[in-house]
Structure formats: C-alpha cells, structure tokens
Amino acid sequence: MSKSATTETGQENKEASQSGKRFVYQDDEVLDKEFDWGQVKRLSRYMKPYAKQILPVIVTMMIVGALTKLLNPLLIAYAIDHALKEGNSRLLMQCVGGMLALYLIQWAANNYRIRYTNTIGQKVIYDLRHDLFSHIQTLSFKFFDKRPAGSILVRITNYVNSLQDLFTNGVVNLLIDCVQLVGIVLILLFYNIKLGTAIIVTVPIMFVISTKLRLHIRRAWQVVQTKQSRINAHLNECIQGIKVTQAFTQEKENIAFFDEMNMDNHKSWNRASTLNQSFNPIIEVTGAIGYCILFWFGAHLIQQQEITVGLLVAFATYIGHFWEPINRLGQMYSQMLIAMASSERIFEFIDERPNVAEADNAKPLPPVRGDIELKQVKFEYEPGRLALKGIDMSVKAGQSIALVGHTGSGKSTIINLLCRFYDITSGTITIDGHDIRDVSIPSLRSQVGIVLQDTFIFSGTIRDNIRFGRLDATDEEIEFAAKAVRAHDFIVNLPQGYDTEVQERGNVLSMGQRQLISFARALLADPRVLILDEATASIDTETELKIQEALKTLLAGRTSFIIAHRLSTIRSADNIVVLDHGNIMEQGNHEELMRQKGIYYGLIQAQYRFLREVS
Ligand SMILES: Nc1ncnc2c1ncn2[C@@H]1O[C@H](COP(=O)(O)OP(=O)(O)OP(=O)(O)O)[C@@H](O)[C@H]1O
C-alpha cells in the first residue's frame, strides 16, 4: 500500500461514530498509486493458459480487420483520382466492388475476433473468481473478524466484474487501436509528409490535456468502489439482522442510513462519470482543429499540385479513423485505471496468508484416542490483550469437560484453539501427545468435531444438511444418525421429509430442530473429540429432553468439551472447568465444586434461584 494512501471514507466513519450513528464500517482505503505494470503483468498471467490456443486467431483477425480498414480510404482516393476524373464507370464499379469486399472481410474478421475475445475473457474471469473464492475459503477466522461479509462479497462480484470488460474487449481493442494508429500515421507520412506532420502535431496536445485528467478520474472511481463496498456491507448486515431491526422498530433509521449511503454513492458516481465524460469534448475539439488544418493546408497543397483531391478525401477519412482509436484509448485508459483499482483489491485478498498456517513438515494426525493436554496456554486476539492467561488442563480419552464461567471469560476461545481456528500465542496443546501445530489441519479437524451454538443450516434439503458431516454417507447412514439423535421423527413429519428444502440459515426450522440436525451432522462425521457450544435459548421441556437424550448418544465414548449452560449437562460432566477473565479458577466434578462453595457454587445457586423465579 502506498504511503500516500488516504482514508477518505475512513474519516467519514470516524465522524459517524462521533456523531453517534449506529453503523460504522472499516472501508477499503482509497489508494493513490501510480499505474502499476506489476499489476498488469499479474493480470496478464491469467491469459497465459489460453494464449497459445486462442491468441493467434485473435491477433490474425485483428490484423486482417485493421488492414482492410486502412486500405479502404486509399481505394476511395484511387476511385476519385482515376475512375471519376477519367469518367471510367467500369473502373468505378470495380472500385466500389473492392470497397464492398473490404467491408465484408472486415466484418467477418471482427465477428470472429469478438467471439474469440469473449471466450477468452469469460475464461479469465472464471479463473480469477475461482482463485479468489477458493483462497477466501482457506483464510483463518482472524481475516473474517476484521471484515464485514459485504465487503468480501464486493470483491468476488463487483470487482471481478469490472475486470470483465477489460478482458473481453479492452485488451484486444487496445492492440487494434495501436495498430490502427501506427498504420494511419505511417500512411499519412508516406503519402504527404508535410500534410501528415501538420495533422499529427495535434496528437501530443491531446495527450497532454487528457493525461492531466487521469489521476482525478482514477481516484474518483476508487471512491465509487469504496462507497459501493460500504453499501454492500450495510445491506448484508441489515438482511442478516432484519429480525432484530423489526423487533426494535428501527426500520426508519436503517432506511435513512441507507439513503445517506446511497446518495453518497450516487454523488461520487456522478463525479467520476462527469470527469470521465470530459475526455470526449477534448477529443472532439482537437479533432475539429485537425480537420481545419487539413482543409486549410490541404487546399493550399492542391493549388500547389502537391496532392490530389482524392488524397485529400482519403486524408479526411483517415482523420475520422484517427480520432476514433485515440478517443477509445482515452476511454480505455480510464477503464484500465478502474481495472487497476479492482485488481489491487482482488490481489490484496489473494495475497492474504492464513494466520493459521500448516507447518511445512506437517504430518497427518493418526487416528486418536482423544487424550488432550493444554499446557500454559496463552492467547491474545489482539496484541496486548490476553484472552487466556496460562491455561493448564488434562483430559483423558472419553472424558466430558464442561466449560463454565461468566460471559467473556474465555470459554469459546478455548474451543477455537482446540480446532486451530486461531493459533495459540504461547504454550502447547497436544492430542495423544501430538502438538496440534505439527499436524495437518484437515487431519486434525476431521477428528475434532464442533457443534456451534449458532447452528448454520445451508440452503438445500435436510438430507444434504446432515450429509455435510460426511459427504460420502449413504441415505441409510443419514437416517441412522438422525434416528440416533432423535431428529428422525420431526424430519419425517415435514412436507417432503428428508427432501424438504430449507433456505440459508434454516429459518423455517425451530432452534431445537436446527440443533438436532447439527447433532446428526456431527454424529455422521464421527469425530473422536467433540466440542459443543450448547444453545442457551429456552426450549420446551419435551425438546430439552430430546436434546439431552441426543447428547448422550452423541457424546458416548468420545472426549467432549461442552460450553455448558444446562444444569443437567454440567452435573453429568466428568470434569467442570470454571473460567474467569482467561484463568481457570476451579476444577473438579459437580460434588467437589459444590463442597468448595466457590465461584461454581455461586453460579449454580444463581441458576437455581432463576429457575425457581421463572417457575
Ligand atoms: N474475534 C475476537 N477478536 C477480539 N477479541 C475477541 C474475539 N473473540 C473474543 N474476544 C475477546 O476474548 C475474550 C474471551 O472471549 P470468549 O468468546 O472466549 O468468551 P466466552 O467465555 O466464550 O463468552 P460467552 O459466554 O459470552 O460466549 C473476551 O474478552 C472477548 O472480548
């Protein structure tokens, strides 16, 4: 990132938070970088796999198209100076036939070229989107902690789309325009060096004026991108949080905030677009100056008998073709700048390394019994703020551990570390004596299953959702797992049973049903170590009993860590670990801890009091 990186919208966010607004987004910075050839090189690498196959066809078609276009004015000049002057109608017809043939060849060549460039462009975009998505899938939790989902979405959709034009037409048009420009310049100079030079003089003037605009245009488009990124982040957040919004009747505030963002985006787009449009008048004015020079100086040269009328007409046609590529090059330049900004953002993600990286010599974790040891484990999410302050814990295979403690005491952090969603800051965690940092991540996670409190249901059928635990499971195995965790009964009562379609997040299912599905999913995966974040939501007694029974089946014979909220789970745990501010304060089974009359005793008393009051 350049030193001159500015955070225009970041500043706005600061102001937003100071003025008490609810939504504050960490925006992408607006980057002020010079045109970056490294970026172009990196993008062009995506074309490499198709270069051998398709590029020769495109280049041939491009040259044929450009040459036929360049030849036409010469044919016109010939027709005027010979066929018309001599009154030779046969020759005139031959010239017209020649022109028609040239137009047809040009049309066919362009047609082919467009078809092939579209193919190559789509392939490149497909590859880029694939790379970006698959890379994001591998990134660690820390990466997602820092970014709103909406801004990630923008990079996969909008930013990649903005490269689409560049790859489908831009690159090839650039080459065509360059070939055409060079061709015209050579022809003009070849047929009359004086008139040619007089016309070409206007080109540098045009470039100097237009390049002055380029930096402004580039920055303006970057601002548009950051504004769009904010809108997406906000949209995503609002859709995810729609229930809370409606429950607290905050719709109006949300709409007002969105309108403000929308207007902001609209204004920045207008500004960028206006700047972009200023290219055209510049080109038109310079073009008009070019025509004036041509006719004034050309007429003079005809009088001097240095050129023919036909050549003047040909030059006038060439000037028409001349401004066209220059105009397109100007537009192309701003298109390139937008693409540069987009690719910067895309490659920034692709270059992001997972915080949790596998060791070079990582070996697969052999099938484990499930003995787990934490020694002096310290961890900080952010430097200088320890979430765990030196945890020691020894768990025998098959034991169940209940993690209890006040909110923010470090319970989820322990389970995050066991699954290696984050790497510990110091200390060691071993499974059957293997340090979890020395083994490959998939081999670890396939043996350490996790059921989160916020059960995620993907769009698809109930069957597919359970199969997520093990993709090669048969339908019979899926039903067996569902029966074992007492989910089968409610599933068969759904309209299409196991084939009932549920949408993302499983909104049509109750909390308890979602939990049972996630239990079936975990049972199907059959991990040796199971981590469970118990749902705190109050569910009816019948479902509670079902869940208790399901839990017994699920946990049987496995080492389990449970962030326990239910008294029944806590009581039956082999070991209860009481955490407070990242430290273990007490450890033991229910009876032992109750006798101690410490923190645990207090927590249990409070729960009993609460239950008594509720009932
Ligand atoms: N992603 C994160 N980034 C920064 N700090 C975090 C993150 N997650 C948790 N923390 C901090 O780490 C500490 C421990 O959090 P943790 O989620 O482990 O608590 P917990 O005991 O599971 O709480 P709860 O019962 O409310 O879920 C808290 O102070 C919390 O603010």
The ligand as an SDF file (V2000), in Angstrom:
LIG
                    3D

 31 33  0  0  0  0  0  0  0  0999 V2000
  -12.6420  -12.3440   17.4760 N   0  0  0  0  0  0  0  0  0  0  0  0
  -12.2600  -11.6730   18.5570 C   0  0  0  0  0  0  0  0  0  0  0  0
  -11.4460  -10.6250   18.4310 N   0  0  0  0  0  0  0  0  0  0  0  0
  -11.0330   -9.9300   19.5220 C   0  0  0  0  0  0  0  0  0  0  0  0
  -11.3630  -10.2530   20.7870 N   0  0  0  0  0  0  0  0  0  0  0  0
  -12.1710  -11.3020   20.9760 C   0  0  0  0  0  0  0  0  0  0  0  0
  -12.6710  -12.0660   19.8740 C   0  0  0  0  0  0  0  0  0  0  0  0
  -13.4500  -13.0590   20.3710 N   0  0  0  0  0  0  0  0  0  0  0  0
  -13.4510  -12.9210   21.7090 C   0  0  0  0  0  0  0  0  0  0  0  0
  -12.6930  -11.8740   22.0930 N   0  0  0  0  0  0  0  0  0  0  0  0
  -12.4230  -11.4310   23.4800 C   0  0  0  0  0  0  0  0  0  0  0  0
  -11.8190  -12.5230   24.1730 O   0  0  0  0  0  0  0  0  0  0  0  0
  -12.3570  -12.6510   25.4820 C   0  0  0  0  0  0  0  0  0  0  0  0
  -12.9120  -14.0580   25.6980 C   0  0  0  0  0  0  0  0  0  0  0  0
  -13.9900  -14.2430   24.8130 O   0  0  0  0  0  0  0  0  0  0  0  0
  -14.7690  -15.6200   24.6610 P   0  0  0  0  0  0  0  0  0  0  0  0
  -15.5950  -15.5190   23.4200 O   0  0  0  0  0  0  0  0  0  0  0  0
  -13.8040  -16.7360   24.7370 O   0  0  0  0  0  0  0  0  0  0  0  0
  -15.6960  -15.6090   25.9550 O   0  0  0  0  0  0  0  0  0  0  0  0
  -16.8050  -16.6480   26.3950 P   0  0  0  0  0  0  0  0  0  0  0  0
  -16.4400  -17.0950   27.7670 O   0  0  0  0  0  0  0  0  0  0  0  0
  -16.9820  -17.7070   25.3830 O   0  0  0  0  0  0  0  0  0  0  0  0
  -18.0760  -15.7120   26.4570 O   0  0  0  0  0  0  0  0  0  0  0  0
  -19.6220  -16.0570   26.1830 P   0  0  0  0  0  0  0  0  0  0  0  0
  -20.1050  -16.9440   27.2800 O   0  0  0  0  0  0  0  0  0  0  0  0
  -20.2540  -14.7080   26.2470 O   0  0  0  0  0  0  0  0  0  0  0  0
  -19.6950  -16.6710   24.8200 O   0  0  0  0  0  0  0  0  0  0  0  0
  -13.4200  -11.5700   25.6090 C   0  0  0  0  0  0  0  0  0  0  0  0
  -12.8480  -10.5090   26.3370 O   0  0  0  0  0  0  0  0  0  0  0  0
  -13.7140  -11.1270   24.2000 C   0  0  0  0  0  0  0  0  0  0  0  0
  -13.9900   -9.7660   24.1410 O   0  0  0  0  0  0  0  0  0  0  0  0
  1  2  1  0
  2  3  1  0
  2  7  2  0
  3  4  2  0
  4  5  1  0
  5  6  2  0
  6  7  1  0
  6 10  1  0
  7  8  1  0
  8  9  2  0
  9 10  1  0
 10 11  1  0
 11 12  1  0
 11 30  1  0
 12 13  1  0
 13 14  1  0
 13 28  1  0
 14 15  1  0
 15 16  1  0
 16 17  2  0
 16 18  1  0
 16 19  1  0
 19 20  1  0
 20 21  2  0
 20 22  1  0
 20 23  1  0
 23 24  1  0
 24 25  2  0
 24 26  1  0
 24 27  1  0
 28 29  1  0
 28 30  1  0
 30 31  1  0
M  END
$$$$
